[in-house]
Amino acid sequence: MPFRSPLGPDFTRLVIVILCIVAGVVMAVAATPNILLHLPTEMSRTTVTVHALQHAPPRLALVVTGDSVTMNGVNARVLGSELKPQREAWNLGSPGQQLAESLFVADMLPRSVRALVVGLLPADLAAHSTTLPESRYLYYRISGYRPSAEALDVARHLPAPALYDLMTEPQWEATLAGRGMIRISGDLTIRSYLRRDLDLERAHSDLYYPAPYRQRISEEALAHAVSLIYAPRRSFTPSPERLALLLRLRDLLARRGQRLVIVVMPEHPRSIALTSPDYYRQLAQYEQQLRNDHHIELLDLHDRLGELDFVDQMHPGGSGSQQITRMIGAALSTS
């Protein structure tokens, strides 16, 4: 005799529907990491860099990291040749990279690496957040990164708990944040159509000079981009949250016999022109405080390039990248 629920056929159907939904969710969570690893998104480079660090050659001595400004601005192959003695150097910057990601990169550095160079813009020293979107951290996890006890201790002692909570979150919860990657993949496709000079393959896999933007945009496009992106800045207020992260990142590297070097990357002259001199005076005072009071190595290049050294409203290129690379190399060789 077939089984009949004492609550009636509607209850049986409801149970079947619920079980089907649960099974679908379980299969989706299980399949999402593999799907994400094959989707072309801005975070796809994370997989390349994680795998590269896990299999780094013993001669690797210098790693540069940061967002697309650093990707476009530092040629690590040239940088390695500028050092005395010459060394293997990598540029592991990625589009939209957050300061918190420098902690993950630092945590994965092989012991052969002597210094981590982190490229930041002035605004990055003033932003308050020390965490990052779940979807960005998810890529580190599915690519094989597992935070060490030291990295977790750094996150645990930050003023805000958000980064520590993210790094200790169960992977099944983090995986749910990856559902939006399909949309992000579509956004990247649209962007590559709008910016025909966007070199996606280089930005994805090049460990030396992953510059995604190679051709200078027109004056009309530049003026439009500046009007959309830049607003007048009148005062610089440093972020205590960011300082706490930088200090703990410095200490983590120091315990491993490695250096942290902060490079304030160049800003476009049109952005500088919109900014009050007070902003840069306050920035300079804060940088001096970082050097003297907190013993952080810092190189300020914010005003070292002209308009022709940029390919657009923010990314250095060509002669600009050459100058940045040589200035970083000179600073590392003399310190």
C-alpha positions in Angstrom: 0.0 0.0 0.0 1.5 3.4 -1.0 2.5 5.8 1.9 -0.1 8.4 2.6 0.6 11.3 4.9 -1.9 11.7 7.8 -1.9 15.4 7.0 -3.1 14.8 3.4 -1.6 15.0 -0.1 -0.9 18.7 0.1 1.5 18.3 2.9 3.3 15.5 1.0 3.7 17.8 -2.0 5.0 20.6 0.2 7.7 18.4 1.7 8.7 17.3 -1.8 8.9 21.0 -3.0 11.0 21.9 0.1 13.4 19.0 -0.4 13.8 20.0 -4.1 14.6 23.6 -3.1 17.1 22.5 -0.5 18.8 20.2 -3.0 18.9 23.0 -5.5 20.6 25.3 -3.0 23.1 22.7 -2.0 24.0 22.0 -5.6 24.2 25.7 -6.4 26.6 26.4 -3.5 28.7 23.4 -4.5 28.9 24.4 -8.1 29.4 28.2 -7.6 33.2 28.1 -6.9 34.0 26.1 -10.0 31.8 28.4 -12.1 33.4 31.6 -10.7 36.9 30.3 -11.4 36.0 30.1 -15.1 34.0 33.4 -15.3 35.9 36.4 -16.8 35.6 39.0 -14.1 37.8 41.7 -12.6 38.6 39.3 -9.8 39.8 36.5 -12.1 43.3 37.9 -11.7 43.1 36.9 -8.0 43.2 33.3 -8.9 46.4 33.9 -11.0 48.2 35.7 -8.3 47.2 33.2 -5.5 48.5 30.3 -7.6 51.6 32.2 -8.6 52.5 33.0 -4.9 51.9 29.3 -4.0 54.4 28.2 -6.6 56.7 31.2 -6.6 60.3 30.7 -7.7 63.0 31.0 -4.9 64.5 34.0 -6.7 61.4 36.1 -6.1 62.5 39.0 -3.9 60.0 41.9 -4.4 56.3 42.1 -4.8 54.3 45.2 -5.7 50.5 45.3 -5.1 47.7 47.8 -5.5 44.8 48.7 -7.7 44.7 49.4 -11.5 46.8 52.6 -11.0 49.6 50.4 -9.7 49.0 47.8 -12.4 49.4 50.5 -15.0 52.2 52.4 -13.3 54.8 49.8 -12.3 56.8 47.6 -14.6 58.1 45.0 -12.3 60.5 43.5 -14.8 62.2 46.8 -15.2 62.0 47.4 -11.4 63.8 44.2 -10.7 66.6 45.2 -13.1 66.8 48.6 -11.4 67.6 47.1 -8.0 71.1 46.5 -6.9 71.7 43.6 -7.0 69.1 42.7 -9.7 66.2 40.7 -8.4 63.0 39.0 -9.5 60.1 41.3 -8.9 56.3 40.9 -9.6 53.4 43.3 -9.9 50.4 41.6 -8.4 48.1 44.6 -8.5 44.5 43.9 -9.6 41.5 46.1 -10.6 39.8 47.7 -7.7 42.1 46.1 -5.2 41.4 47.1 -1.6 44.0 47.8 1.1 42.8 44.8 3.1 43.9 42.6 0.2 47.5 43.7 0.9 47.2 41.6 4.1 46.3 38.5 2.1 49.2 39.0 -0.3 51.6 39.6 2.6 50.3 36.5 4.2 51.1 34.4 1.1 54.6 35.9 0.4 57.3 33.3 0.3 60.2 33.9 2.6 62.5 34.8 -0.3 60.6 38.1 -0.7 62.4 40.9 1.1 59.8 43.7 0.5 56.2 44.3 -0.2 55.5 47.6 -2.0 51.9 48.8 -1.7 50.7 51.4 -4.1 48.0 53.8 -2.7 46.4 57.1 -3.7 46.1 59.9 -1.1 42.4 59.1 -0.7 43.3 55.5 0.3 45.0 56.9 3.5 41.8 58.7 4.4 39.1 56.0 3.7 37.7 54.5 6.9 36.9 51.0 5.8 39.4 48.2 6.4 37.3 45.4 4.9 36.2 44.5 1.4 33.2 43.0 -0.4 32.5 39.4 0.3 32.7 38.6 -3.4 36.3 39.8 -3.5 37.4 37.7 -0.6 35.5 34.7 -2.0 37.9 34.7 -4.9 40.9 34.3 -2.5 39.2 31.4 -0.8 38.2 29.5 -3.8 41.6 30.1 -5.3 43.2 28.3 -2.3 44.1 31.0 0.1 43.7 30.2 3.8 44.6 32.9 6.3 47.4 32.1 8.8 46.9 32.5 12.5 49.0 35.7 12.2 46.8 37.2 9.5 43.7 36.4 11.6 45.3 38.0 14.6 45.9 41.2 12.5 42.2 41.3 11.5 41.0 40.4 15.1 42.8 43.5 16.6 41.5 46.1 14.1 39.1 48.7 15.4 36.2 47.3 13.4 35.5 43.5 13.4 34.2 43.4 9.8 37.4 42.0 8.2 37.9 39.4 10.9 34.3 38.3 10.5 34.8 38.0 6.8 38.0 36.0 7.1 36.3 33.5 9.6 33.0 33.2 7.8 32.1 29.7 6.7 32.7 29.2 3.0 29.2 28.2 2.2 28.0 31.7 3.4 30.7 33.5 1.4 29.8 31.4 -1.7 26.3 32.9 -1.7 27.9 36.3 -2.3 29.3 35.0 -5.6 26.0 35.0 -7.3 26.5 38.5 -8.5 29.7 37.6 -10.4 27.7 36.8 -13.5 26.5 40.4 -13.6 30.1 41.6 -13.0 31.3 39.4 -15.9 28.8 41.1 -18.1 29.9 44.5 -16.8 33.5 43.7 -17.8 32.4 42.7 -21.3 30.6 46.0 -21.7 33.6 47.9 -20.4 36.0 46.2 -22.8 33.7 47.3 -25.6 33.6 50.9 -24.4 37.4 50.9 -23.8 38.8 49.1 -26.9 42.4 49.6 -25.5 41.5 47.5 -22.4 44.1 44.6 -22.6 42.1 41.9 -20.7 44.6 39.1 -21.2 47.6 41.2 -20.0 45.5 42.4 -17.0 44.6 38.8 -16.2 47.8 36.9 -16.4 50.9 39.2 -16.6 52.9 39.1 -13.4 55.3 41.8 -14.4 53.5 44.7 -16.1 49.7 43.9 -16.1 48.7 47.3 -17.4 45.1 47.1 -18.6 45.1 50.6 -20.2 47.7 51.2 -22.9 46.4 54.0 -25.2 45.8 57.6 -24.4 42.2 58.7 -24.6 41.1 61.8 -26.5 41.1 65.3 -24.9 37.3 65.3 -25.1 37.0 61.9 -23.3 39.6 63.1 -20.7 37.7 66.3 -19.9 34.4 64.3 -19.6 36.0 61.8 -17.2 37.6 64.5 -15.1 34.2 66.2 -14.7 32.5 63.0 -13.7 35.1 61.6 -11.3 36.9 64.5 -9.6 35.5 67.0 -7.1 37.4 69.7 -5.2 39.1 68.5 -2.0 39.8 71.0 0.7 41.2 69.1 3.6 42.9 65.7 4.2 41.8 63.8 7.3 43.8 60.6 7.9 41.9 57.4 8.8 42.8 55.8 12.2 41.3 52.5 10.9 43.7 52.5 7.9 46.6 53.4 10.1 45.8 50.5 12.4 45.8 48.1 9.5 49.1 49.5 8.1 50.9 49.2 11.4 49.8 45.6 12.0 50.7 44.7 8.4 54.1 46.3 8.9 54.6 44.2 12.1 53.5 41.0 10.5 56.0 41.5 7.7 58.7 42.5 10.1 58.3 39.3 12.1 59.0 37.4 8.9 62.1 39.5 8.1 60.3 41.5 5.3 59.7 45.2 4.7 56.6 47.2 4.0 57.0 50.1 1.6 54.1 52.4 0.9 54.1 54.3 -2.4 51.7 57.2 -2.8 51.0 56.9 -6.5 50.8 59.9 -8.9 47.6 61.8 -9.3 46.5 63.4 -12.6 47.5 67.1 -12.7 43.8 68.0 -13.3 42.9 66.3 -10.1 45.7 68.2 -8.3 44.4 71.5 -9.8 41.0 70.9 -8.2 42.5 70.3 -4.8 43.3 72.9 -2.1 47.0 73.3 -1.2 45.8 72.7 2.4 44.9 69.1 1.4 48.5 68.4 0.3 50.0 70.2 3.2 48.0 68.1 5.6 48.9 65.0 3.6 52.6 65.8 3.8 52.3 66.3 7.6 50.6 62.9 8.0 53.2 61.2 5.8 56.0 62.7 8.0 54.2 61.3 11.0 54.0 57.9 9.4 57.8 58.0 8.8 58.9 59.5 12.1 56.4 58.3 14.6 55.4 54.9 13.1 58.5 54.0 11.2 56.7 53.2 8.0 58.7 53.5 4.8 56.8 55.8 2.5 57.6 57.3 -0.9 55.3 60.1 -2.1 55.0 60.5 -5.9 51.6 62.1 -6.0 52.8 65.2 -8.0 55.7 63.7 -9.9 54.0 63.3 -13.4 52.6 65.6 -16.0 49.5 65.2 -18.1 51.3 63.5 -21.0 52.5 60.8 -18.5 48.9 59.5 -18.1 46.8 57.6 -20.6 43.5 58.8 -19.0 42.2 60.6 -16.0 44.0 58.4 -13.5 46.2 55.7 -15.0 49.9 56.4 -15.7 51.3 54.9 -18.9 54.3 55.0 -21.2 56.8 57.5 -19.9 54.8 57.9 -16.7 55.1 54.2 -15.9 58.9 54.3 -16.7 59.4 57.2 -14.3 57.4 55.6 -11.5 59.3 52.4 -11.8 62.7 54.1 -11.8 61.8 56.3 -8.8 60.6 53.2 -6.8 63.7 51.3 -7.8 66.0 54.2 -6.8 64.2 54.5 -3.4 64.5 50.8 -2.7 68.2 50.6 -3.6 69.1 53.5 -1.3 67.1 52.5 1.7 
